[in-house]
Amino acid sequence: MLSRNEQQQLRTIEQWFEITDPELTRSLRDGRLRNLGLPRRLLCLALMVLGGALIGVGAVAANVFLLFAGIVGLTLGVCLRIGAIRP
């Protein structure tokens, strides 16, 4: 539970956002997410699939470089996708 002072500070911050960036405020209230374009969606998907495949091949071949490259590729794909979740 927030104290009275913390609630007041939070409301002040909310009002500041409403004044300085009404589009962001509206987006957060409506719960709309930023639309990813098709090229970015395909890039995320390709990185995740390629990373997963490299991890699988690296595990079977016992190749540390392929495992590392797969982990990096998968991580980049996931980070790009998660970055799109922000409004």
Stockholm file with secondary structure:
# STOCKHOLM 1.0

chainA/1-87         MLSRNEQQQLRTIEQWFEITDPELTRSLRDGRLRNLGLPRRLLCLALMVLGGALIGVGAVAANVFLLFAGIVGLTLGVCLRIGAIRP
#=GR chainA/1-87 SS CCCHHHHHHHHHHHHHHHHHCHHHHHHHHHTCCCCCCHHHHHHHHHHHHHHHHHHHHHHHHTCHHHHHHHHHHHHHHHHHHHHTTCC
#=GC SS_cons        CCCHHHHHHHHHHHHHHHHHCHHHHHHHHHTCCCCCCHHHHHHHHHHHHHHHHHHHHHHHHTCHHHHHHHHHHHHHHHHHHHHTTCC
//
